[in-house]
Each structure stands twice: as C-alpha cells, then as structure tokens.
Amino acid sequence: MQERIPVTEKEVNEDLLKPVFTTPIWWWVAVAVMATGVAAAAGAAGFMFVNGTGVEGINRPVMWEFLIVNFVFWVGISHAGIMLSAILRLTQAEWRRPATRAAEVMTIFSLGTAALHPMMHVGRAWRIYFEFPYDFGRGIFPNIRSPFVWDPSAIFTYLTSTVLFVYVAMLPDLAIARDRSTGWRHTMYYVLAMNWRGTPRQWHLQTVAGILLSSIILPIFASVHSIVSWDFGMAIAVEGWHSTVFAPYFVIGAVWSGVAGVITLLALMRWLFSAQKYIRPEHFDGLGRLLSVVGIGWFYFTMMEICFSLYSLEPSEIAFRHLQLMEWPFNMLFVLFVTTGFFIPVALFMKKSVRRNVAAMFWISIFVNIGMWLERYMIIIPGLMRKTGLPFSWGSHSPSPIELIIVTGSFFAVALGLLVFSKFFPLIPLSDAKEGEVLRAEIQVGKVRVPAIVRE
C-alpha cells in the first residue's frame, strides 16, 4: 500500500478551520433551503397550537402517530455520539478520530429536535410545565409514572452531559480559533476557550476529564433509549408494546441508526469541506465493521420481539402480528423495512471493497435509516390501531399534511443546526487529527507496533 505523507500541524489548522473562516456559496444555499423547511414546520406547529391537535389527523385509537415515530427516531440517532466518542475513546479505536465531534454535535441537535416533540404531544405549548412537574404539592402534575416526566428527564440529562462532553473536548480547538481570528470572533473564542494555553497541566486535566466523562456518560447511553422503550412497555392496553426485550432492542437499534447517520454526515463532510486527507476510506471501513456486528445483534432482537409475542398464543397478539406482517400496507412496509434496514446493508458491509467506497457507504447508511424509521412506524402505528384488543374499537391511520410538514421539518432542523455549527466550530477535532498524524508518522518509521486496522 502506498504510504501517505503526514500532514503538518499548520496544514491541519488551515484545512480544518477553513470552513469556519470562509463561507462558500453552497453553504448559503443549503442554509436557505433548511431554514425554509424549518419555517414551514414552525408554521405548521403554530397552526396546530391555534386550532388544536385535530389538524394532525388524529383518530381514535391512533393518537400522536408520526410524532411518536419521529421522536423515537431522533432519540435513536442521538446515540451515535456516545457510541463513537465515549465507548471508542475508552477502547482507543484510532479510526474514530474524525467522526467523534460530528457524532457528538449530531447528538445535540437530534436530542434538541426530539425534545420538541413531547411539547407538540401535549398540544398546548403553554402547558409545557406538564413535562416538568416542579410543584407536586399543588397537584400540577402529580403522576410521576407518566412518560411526560420520564422522557424530558432522560433527554435533558443526556443533552446536558453531551454538551459538557463536546465543550471539554473542544477547548484546544477554541484556543486555536482564538489565536487565528479577529474582531467579534476573537472575543467569542477568547471567552469560550477559558484561557486555554496548552500547558502540560491543562492537557492532563482535559484528558482526564474526557475519560471521566466518557465513563460517567455510559449509563446515560444505556438508560435514555431504555426509558423511551418503557413508554411503550408500560402501555399494557396496546398490543405489541409490552415486550420484555424492548430496552436492549431499542438501545441496539439506536446504535444501528445513529452510527449509520454518522456515516452519512462524514461522507457529506468529506465532499463539501474537501476533507479527503482527514476522512479516509479506512475510517468508513472501521465504521462498516462496527455496523456489521451491531446490525446482526439488532436483527436478533427484532426476531426475538416477534417470536416472544407469538409464543404467548394470545389471540390479540396474533391478530396484531397478522396485521403487521400479512395485511396491506404493513406487509409491504415490513418487507421494505427488513430489506433496507438489514439485508442490504449487512450483506454489503461484509465486503471490504464496499466498506472503503465512500459513495457506497453513503447510500447504504441512507438505506439503514429509512429502514429504522419504518421499524419505529411498524411498532407504533399498528399497535395503536389494535389498541385494547377489542375489534369494535380498532381504527386506522392516515397522516395529515400538518403532520408530514412537521416530520419533514425535523430533518431540516437537524441539518440546519449542523450547518450553523460548522460555521463557528470545526466539525473535525483539530487536536485529534494532529494526534492521529503523529501516530501515523511513528507507524511509518516503525517506532510503534499497532494492529493492522490502524496501519491500513
């Protein structure tokens, strides 16, 4: 294999800070498009607040519909940040370096978007205090067993820890941006850098803080999507929701969709920011190997969730599975879901040539998240349609334009957040890139022994 010439520290600073200090025309076009989509979603939400949740096409017993699906989807996408930053940092996986910050930032905006959905579930934004029962004595919201308490508590704990995690890791990069900027940007970076000078003591404290935060945040990683799964598992009257495997099933599904989302983002960063020197085929290769294992584990839990419900031989459960697997349009959606969400990605991830093909990995990651969105749809909508198990109370589902605009706008909101962030802060960590270049230089001169995956 041809050896690549290591990049100097000056080149790293110039290359990775270029998107921050220069603004190409495509950035303005993309921001305008995303902002338009967000404005349309905000207008649809405002129309819903004024006219009531009935404009979403809500039918009994199918309540909330796409908003729940989207809420679970975005919470799942957010798990990529901890998977790549915390777990792979602790295991010292070298190929994680260019993906860590992008994954963490995607976590922040995914969680922020997900946090808006419970407010729309309530239907009256001025009653947002239902999500934060700060005064039990007055009976404002005394039922702490409600998901309206669980979900915001889990999300904001996760969001706070992730913001802290990103900020601590970004201190060295903020100091470099401070020293290379002028005017109001210099003032902003000066305040945010907290007098970072790169002394040995500061580097030691920053490294220790990163390791400690990685260790502390791991229980949050496991608990957040477990709590989301319990929203469904505790709803005894809804068929297909009270499964004992929901917690690990939701967590591994979140990792599956979240890491796929990081691959999508990395491919876009490589093309849009001309980051070929820093986001290389071996990074996609490592992510593809990780997803191969995660995808097989997720499919195992998917099959177990179906088998466990059929094993009970309860007529209502069997009727629900018949609807989910055999009746139109859910039978078609189920085939599409398992094909795009498992069979195509895992089969292709087994080939090294595919894992190192950036364009192929980009489209495969899109397929994964199409399948994962459909997976949440297949769990939630058919279950609500057969709620209570009594045939005379069964219903149907038809999304309204308001609902579709809000769901589409959530994708624009996450994309807009990432674009705006990239204009103020580097999406590829400078310090990690420099450390990786030093390691590669040492590998080439034979000073260190490393596994083959790093040498590649």
N, C-alpha and C positions, 0 to 999 in steps of 0.2 A: 504493500500500500504506500502511496506517495505521502511523504511527511509534509505537514503544513507548517509554514513559517509562523512562529509565535507572534502574536500581536503585542506591541509595546503598550506601556501604561498610558502614554499620551494618546495613542490611537484609540484605546478603549474609551477614554474620556471624550474624545471628539466624536467618535462614532455613536456612542450611546446617549450623549447629550444633544446630538444634532436634532432629533425630533422635538426636543424641549425648546430649543432656541430658534428653530426655523419652522415656518408653517407653510407646507406645500398646498397647492390649490385643492388637491383631493381631500385634505382634512376639512376645509371649509365646506365643501360639497357634502361630505359624509355627515358633518355636524348639522348642516341644514336639513338633510333628509331625516336624521334621527330625531332632531328637535321637533320637526313637523309631526312625526309619528307619536312622540310623547305628548305634544299639544293636543292631538286628536284623542288620545286616550284620556288625558285630563278632562277634556270637554265631555267625553262620554261618561266619565265618572261623575262629573258635576251634574250632568243631565240626570243620572241615576239618583244622586243625592236629593235633587229637587223633586223628582217625580216618583221616587220610591223604587225598591228593588224589583218591582214587577216588570220594569222595562227590560230586565235581563232575560225575560222569557222563562221565569221560574214557574215550574209546575209541580204540584204535589204528586208524588212524594219526592221528586227530584229537586233538591234545593242546592243552590250555590253553583253546582255544575262545574263549568270550566274554571271558575275562580279557585276552587279547591285543587283541581288538577294542576293549574299553574302555580299555585302556592307550593305544593309538594315538589313540583319540578324544579323551581328555583332554589328551594332549600336543598334539594339534592345536588344541584350544580355547585352550590357553595362548598361542598365537602372536598373539592379538589384542592383548595388552598391548604388545608391541614394535611391532607394525604401527601402532597408534594413537599410542603415546607417543613412540617413537624416530623412526620414519620421518616421521610427520606433524608432529612437533615440528621436525625439521630442514627440512621443506618449508614450515613456518609456515602450515599449514592452520588457519584460525580455527575451523572447526566442530568441531575435535577437542576443544575445551576441556572440556566437561562429561563427556566419555567417557573421558578418559585414566586417571584413577585407578581408575575402575570396571574398566577393561580390565586394568590392572596388577594389581589385587587379585584379579581372577578368574584371572589368570595364576598367581599364587602358590598359590591353593587348588587349581586344576586340576593344577598340577605336583605339589603335595603328594599329591593323590589318586592321580595316575599313578605316583608313586614307590612307593606301597604295593603295586602290582600285581606287580612282579618278586619281592617277598618272598613273595607268595602263589604265584607260579610255582614258586619253589624248593620249597614245600610244607612245609618245616620252618623256622619263623621263627628258631630258634636257630642256624641255619646262614646267617644273613644276611651273614656275612663272605664268602660266595661272591660277593657283589656288590662287595666292596671287597678286592681281592687285595693286602693290605698286606704279606704276607710270602712272596715268591716263592721264597726260598731253602729254606723248609721244605716247599714243594710244596702249600701250602694251596689255591691256585687259580692254577696257572702259565699257564693258557691265556688270554692277553690278547686273543685273537681272538674270545672269546665275547661275545655280546650282553649277558650278565650283567655284563660290565665296561663295555661301551660305554654302555648306557642309563643306569645310575646316574651315570656320569661326566658325560654330557651333561646330564642332568636337574638334578643338583645344581649344576653350573656355571651353568646357566640360572636356577635358583631363587635362588642366591646373588646373582647380578647383578641380578635383578629386585627382590629385597628391598632391596638397596642403592639401586636406582633409585627405588623408591617412597619410601624413607625420606628421601633427599635432597630430593625434590620436596615432601615433606610437612612439612618443618621450619617454614616460615612458618605453616602451619595449626596445628601443635602449639603454637607460641608464642601464637597467639590463644586456643586452647582453654585454655592455661595461665593466661592473664590473666582468663578468664571462668569459672574453676572454683574449687572449694574442696575441702578435705579431701584424701582419698587421690588423687582425680583430679588435683588441683593438683600434688601431689607427683610423680605419674606423668608428667604432661605437662611438668613442670619438668625432670625428668631427661631425657626424650626430646627436648625442644626444644634441648638443648645450648647454653643461654644465647643463643638467637636473640633479637636486639633489632631487627632490621630496618634495620641501618645500611647505607649505600651499599656498603661493602666486603663485607658479608655477602651482600647481594643480588647483587653482581657475582660472588662466588665460587660462589653457588648456581646462578646462570645458566650460568656456565662449566662447572660440574660436570655440570649437566643435559645440556649439549651434548656434552661429552666422553663421558659415559656412554651417550648415545644413539648416538654414533659407534662406541664400543667394543663395544656390545652387538649391533650389527647382524650381525657374523659369527656370533655365537651363535644369533641368529634363524634364519640360513640353515642352520647346521650341525646343530641339535638334531633337527629332523624329518628331515633327510637321514640322520643316523645311525640314526634309527628305521627309515627305509626300507631301509637296508643290512642291518638284522636279517633282512629278507626276501630282499633281493637276493643275499645271500651263501649262502642256503639252496638250493644247486643242485638238490637232490633233490626240491624241491617245485615242481610245475608252476604257472606263472603268477606266480612270485615273482622270477625272475631277469630283471627288466626294466631296461634302461639308463635309462629315464626316471623311475624311481621317486623319485629325490631331488627334482627340481623338481616332480614330480607331487604328492608328499606335502607339500612346503612350501606350494605354492599352495592345495592342499586345506585345509591347516591355517589359512591366512589366511581362506579362504572360510567355514569353520565357525566360526573364532574371532571374526571381526567380526560374524557373524550372532548369536553368543552375546552380544556386547556390545549389540547392538540389543535383544535380549530383556531384558537387565539394565537398560538405560536406560529402556525402557518401564515396567518394574516400578518403578524408582526414581521416575519421573515420577508414577505413580499412587499409590504407597504413601507417598512422602515429600512429596507436593504440591509438586513441583519444576517446575511448568509454566513459571515465569519463567526457569529456567536450562536446562532441557532442552526445546528448542523444535522445531517442525516442520522448521526449516532444518537442524538437526543430523541428523535422520533422513534428510533429503534428501541431505546430503553422504555419509552412510554408504551410502545406497542407490546413489548414483552410483559410489562406490568398489566396492561389491559387484557392480555390473553388469559392470565391467571384469574383476574378479577371477574372477567366475563363468564368463565366456566363456573366459578363459585356462585355468581348471581343466577345463572340458569338453573343450577342445582336447587337453590331456594325457590325459584319460580315454580319448578316442577313439584317440589315438596308442598308448596302452598296449595296447589291444585289437588294433589293426592290426599293431603290431610282433610280437606273439605269433603272429598268423595268417600273417604274411609268411614266417615260417620254414618253414611247411608240415610241422612236426614232428607226427607222429600223436598224441603225448601232449599237446602243446599244443592241438591241435584238439579232442581229446576233452575237455580241461579247459574250453575255451571253450564247447563244446556243452553241458556240464553247467551252466556258469554262465549261459548265455543261453537255452537251449532246454528244460531239464528242470525239472520241478516239484520244490520250490517256488522255486528260484532264478530261473526266468524271471519269475515274478510279482514277486519281490523286486527284480529288475533294473529292471522297468518302474516299480515304486514308487520306487526309488532315483533314477532319472533324472528322473522326473516331479516329485517333491518336492524333489530336490536341485538341479535345474537349470531345467527348462522353466517351471514355475510361478513360481519366484522371479524369474528373469531377465525373463520376459515382463512381470511386474508392475512390476519395478524400472524399466522403460522409461517408465512413466507418472509424471509429476510429482505428480499428484493422489494416487497411491498412496504415493509416497515421503514425502509430507507427512502422510499419515494414520497416526497413531501406532498405532492398533489393528491396521490392516492390516499395518504393518511388524512388529509383534509376532508375528502369526501366520505371516507369511512367514518370519521368522527361525526360528521353531519348525520349519517345513517343511524349511528348509535343513539343520538339524542332524539331523532324522530321516533325511533322505537321506544325510547324511555318515556317520552311524552305520551305515546299511545299506551304504554304499560300503566301509567297512572290513570289515564282515561278508562282503561279496561277494568281497573279495580274499583274506581269510584262511581262511574255513571251506571253500569249495570246493577251494582249493589243498591244504589238509591232507587232504581226503577223497581226492584223487587223488595223494597223495604217492608218489614213486618211479616213477610211471607204469606200474607193473605191475598188471594188472587183479585178480590174486588177492589183492593187498594193499590194495585200495580199501576205504574204510569209509564210515560215515555219522555224522551228528551229531544229538544230542538233548540240549539243555541240561537240567541238573538244577535242582531248587528252590534248592539251596545256591548254585549259580552265579547264578541270577536274582536272589536276595536280595542277593548281593554287588554285582552290577552296579547294581541299583536303589539300593542304599545309597550308592554312589559319588556319585550325583546329589544325594542328601540331604546328603552330607558337604560338597560344594562350596557348596550353598545355606546350610547351617548356618554355614560359615566366613564367608561374605559377611554374613550377618545379625549374627553376633557382631562382626565388624569394624566394621559400621555403628554399633554401639552405643558404640564407643570413638573412632572416627576418621571424619571426613566422607568420604563416597564421591564427592562433587563437590569438587574443589580450590578453596578459597576464593580463593587468590591468582590463579588462572587466571580465575575468574568475575569478580573485580574488574577485572583487566586487560581482559577482554572488554567489560565495561560501559563502561570508559573509552574503548575503541576505538569502540564503538557511539555514544557521545556525540559523539566527534570527527567521526565519519562524518555524523551528523545535522546538525551545524553547518557541515559542508563543509570541515573542516580537513585531511582526508586523502583521497587517492584510492585506492580499493580495488576489487578485482574484483566482479562482480555477485553471485557466490555469497556473499560476505560481506555485501553490502548487503541481500540477502534475509533 
